[in-house]
Amino acid sequence: MKYAVIYQSKSGNTRLIAEKIYGALNTEDKTIVDIDTEQDIPAADVYLIGFGIHGYSCSMDISDVFEQITGGKYAVFVTCGYVPTEQYKEKLEKNLEVWYPDEEEYLGMFLCQGNVESDRRKIMISQMPSKEKEMQQMFRLGNTHPDEEDLENAVDFAIKIQAEIGD
């Protein structure tokens, strides 16, 4: 099976996860693509697509990636500023499914908290000023992410995907 790890990383959080996932794939038939530097999406049997969450969704560049994948299975790995609870993950999956390809098989999501850049923090607080104290605490927690445990969990996610498809 051919694997394509495709990602977009504004702060570097998603890039770290992408590199770990790519390294964990037990195959020589794999490629990694940063869509901010390379626009061509390679043909693959399995796509692992990574991006940061902004406003409970993905960027238009990532939605374009979803439109380009054909004939394969896919999973997503996502970094976010919020604490990655199951409830938050379920809400994300519901919001993102509008972008997911109808014809391809969805294999699941890996969700990881990431450090939020200071300009983005200001925007988030301005959108929810009543939650500023909670958000400041969340940002402090996020300063250390992705951490070693997150990176190990990303490796486990890649191994699980390969095992599930029998490769």
Salt bridges, closest charged atoms under 4 A:
GLU19 OE1 - ARG15 NH1 3.42
ASP29 OD1 - LYS2 NZ 3.57
ASP36 OD2 - LYS10 NZ 3.65
GLU105 OE1 - LYS73 NZ 3.40
ASP147 OD2 - HIS145 ND1 3.75
ASP150 OD2 - HIS145 ND1 2.48
GLU164 OE2 - LYS160 NZ 3.41
